[in-house]
Amino acid sequence: MKKLVKNLVIYSVLILISLEILVRIFYLGEDKPSRFVDEKRVEKWVPNQNGYNVTGNRNQNFIRYNINSSGFNSYQEYVPTDDGVEVALVGDSFIEGFHQPYRVSIGRKVENKLHDEVKVFEYGYSGYDMADQLHLINAYKEDFDLIDRIYIKVKFNNDLNRGEYFVQTSRLNLESPLNKLLKKSKLLVYFSEIGVLDPVRDLMKDVKNLAKGGVSEKTETEESETDQQQLDSTYLANFKSLVSLYGFDKKKTVLLIDVSETSTVFLDYLNANGFQYLDFGNAINNSKRRTTLVYDMHWNNYGRTLVADIIKNDLVTSGLAKNPETE
């Protein structure tokens, strides 16, 4: 019996070591960039990092990222000036662009379409909501005052869950000493990315909630479902609160939204109060070609090209850029 147990332990260790080596050889586990909160209480990536983002369980998307000195994924540094035309794209992972080479990002596509007449700075970070975005713009007000046009990607049902900014510790917990140690194993990173560890995480959450005398997270969520109209009112109230707290320059700030997924209550409020917005949903949803990745709902290269076209056309219409087709 002792020999059997000993052999099981030895073979298990050898199998794990072999899997670790295979994951490293075929680069299945991504290089996780480190995140932090800067002196202005803005959460972003630690500056000057680079590595590879891997999506899918067979290395289906293998993309290099480059975090600049401002803490965002880009081929260039962000130095707003009084000269020239400068544009900011602010948003979540769709703007961050870890699913596409940083040298052909949405911002770079816009620059190319306008023959480098404008510079586009991309302030994208996975998980950003409206509170994160408006706090960022307010925190770096001196920079954004120099920028000529600001586009903020927002999803009504996801990005307006709070009416005031505060640092969210859930993402920062990933930078704990234990997590940093675990991330040294590419096998664990790979298992985490493809969902192998999800049942273990869910079980630990349920045990933790039950230990506190509560109920499982799933049951709690089901019991807290609210009428959609009430939710719409809450989201709109949160938007009003954020605008009041952190400001919103209506003359040069444009919301990027999918109108088909946006409440009419919110759209009516935007129209009645002079907020500018662009609908990217019509082009993305009605395209005859696929606009998202096969294994992920983020925009693929063609989808990003469509969004870049929408932004380019708006810059031309607003007079900030010349129409390249008439030159």
QUIZIHU-V433785 format. One record per residue. N is the residue number from 1. RES is the residue in one letter. PHI is phi in whole degrees, 0 to 359 (* if undefined). Layout:
BEGIN
N&RES&PHI / N&RES&PHI
END
This chain:
BEGIN
1&M&* / 2&K&296 / 3&K&295 / 4&L&297 / 5&V&298 / 6&K&299 / 7&N&294 / 8&L&298 / 9&V&297 / 10&I&299 / 11&Y&293 / 12&S&296 / 13&V&297 / 14&L&295 / 15&I&295 / 16&L&296 / 17&I&297 / 18&S&298 / 19&L&296 / 20&E&300 / 21&I&295 / 22&L&297 / 23&V&298 / 24&R&288 / 25&I&297 / 26&F&268 / 27&Y&51 / 28&L&275 / 29&G&264 / 30&E&284 / 31&D&274 / 32&K&283 / 33&P&289 / 34&S&271 / 35&R&241 / 36&F&199 / 37&V&247 / 38&D&278 / 39&E&293 / 40&K&261 / 41&R&64 / 42&V&258 / 43&E&276 / 44&K&198 / 45&W&279 / 46&V&299 / 47&P&301 / 48&N&61 / 49&Q&247 / 50&N&211 / 51&G&175 / 52&Y&233 / 53&N&265 / 54&V&242 / 55&T&235 / 56&G&92 / 57&N&274 / 58&R&225 / 59&N&57 / 60&Q&288 / 61&N&223 / 62&F&239 / 63&I&235 / 64&R&279 / 65&Y&244 / 66&N&217 / 67&I&273 / 68&N&279 / 69&S&290 / 70&S&272 / 71&G&93 / 72&F&229 / 73&N&283 / 74&S&194 / 75&Y&275 / 76&Q&229 / 77&E&272 / 78&Y&257 / 79&V&227 / 80&P&299 / 81&T&225 / 82&D&280 / 83&D&266 / 84&G&71 / 85&V&249 / 86&E&236 / 87&V&235 / 88&A&243 / 89&L&251 / 90&V&241 / 91&G&178 / 92&D&265 / 93&S&297 / 94&F&294 / 95&I&274 / 96&E&303 / 97&G&77 / 98&F&291 / 99&H&265 / 100&Q&211 / 101&P&309 / 102&Y&296 / 103&R&278 / 104&V&232 / 105&S&289 / 106&I&301 / 107&G&299 / 108&R&292 / 109&K&298 / 110&V&298 / 111&E&301 / 112&N&296 / 113&K&295 / 114&L&257 / 115&H&54 / 116&D&60 / 117&E&286 / 118&V&234 / 119&K&249 / 120&V&240 / 121&F&258 / 122&E&254 / 123&Y&259 / 124&G&251 / 125&Y&207 / 126&S&305 / 127&G&95 / 128&Y&302 / 129&D&244 / 130&M&297 / 131&A&295 / 132&D&301 / 133&Q&291 / 134&L&289 / 135&H&295 / 136&L&302 / 137&I&297 / 138&N&290 / 139&A&295 / 140&Y&251 / 141&K&302 / 142&E&299 / 143&D&289 / 144&F&289 / 145&D&294 / 146&L&276 / 147&I&280 / 148&D&276 / 149&R&212 / 150&I&238 / 151&Y&248 / 152&I&242 / 153&K&280 / 154&V&218 / 155&K&248 / 156&F&305 / 157&N&280 / 158&N&247 / 159&D&257 / 160&L&233 / 161&N&278 / 162&R&217 / 163&G&256 / 164&E&207 / 165&Y&279 / 166&F&208 / 167&V&291 / 168&Q&269 / 169&T&281 / 170&S&301 / 171&R&285 / 172&L&291 / 173&N&298 / 174&L&292 / 175&E&263 / 176&S&295 / 177&P&306 / 178&L&295 / 179&N&296 / 180&K&297 / 181&L&293 / 182&L&295 / 183&K&292 / 184&K&291 / 185&S&269 / 186&K&294 / 187&L&294 / 188&L&295 / 189&V&299 / 190&Y&297 / 191&F&301 / 192&S&295 / 193&E&292 / 194&I&266 / 195&G&90 / 196&V&298 / 197&L&270 / 198&D&301 / 199&P&301 / 200&V&293 / 201&R&299 / 202&D&298 / 203&L&296 / 204&M&295 / 205&K&295 / 206&D&295 / 207&V&296 / 208&K&297 / 209&N&294 / 210&L&293 / 211&A&295 / 212&K&274 / 213&G&85 / 214&G&259 / 215&V&239 / 216&S&295 / 217&E&300 / 218&K&297 / 219&T&297 / 220&E&298 / 221&T&294 / 222&E&298 / 223&E&285 / 224&S&264 / 225&E&297 / 226&T&239 / 227&D&303 / 228&Q&300 / 229&Q&297 / 230&Q&293 / 231&L&296 / 232&D&301 / 233&S&295 / 234&T&294 / 235&Y&298 / 236&L&295 / 237&A&297 / 238&N&294 / 239&F&299 / 240&K&300 / 241&S&296 / 242&L&295 / 243&V&297 / 244&S&294 / 245&L&282 / 246&Y&245 / 247&G&83 / 248&F&196 / 249&D&279 / 250&K&293 / 251&K&289 / 252&K&236 / 253&T&256 / 254&V&233 / 255&L&274 / 256&L&261 / 257&I&223 / 258&D&264 / 259&V&302 / 260&S&295 / 261&E&251 / 262&T&248 / 263&S&299 / 264&T&295 / 265&V&299 / 266&F&290 / 267&L&299 / 268&D&298 / 269&Y&294 / 270&L&299 / 271&N&295 / 272&A&286 / 273&N&243 / 274&G&75 / 275&F&274 / 276&Q&272 / 277&Y&210 / 278&L&240 / 279&D&263 / 280&F&268 / 281&G&296 / 282&N&300 / 283&A&289 / 284&I&291 / 285&N&282 / 286&N&255 / 287&S&291 / 288&K&283 / 289&R&258 / 290&R&295 / 291&T&245 / 292&T&237 / 293&L&293 / 294&V&296 / 295&Y&252 / 296&D&202 / 297&M&271 / 298&H&289 / 299&W&296 / 300&N&275 / 301&N&300 / 302&Y&291 / 303&G&300 / 304&R&292 / 305&T&296 / 306&L&297 / 307&V&295 / 308&A&298 / 309&D&297 / 310&I&297 / 311&I&292 / 312&K&301 / 313&N&297 / 314&D&293 / 315&L&295 / 316&V&292 / 317&T&298 / 318&S&284 / 319&G&87 / 320&L&276 / 321&A&215 / 322&K&279 / 323&N&287 / 324&P&296 / 325&E&282 / 326&T&258 / 327&E&279
END
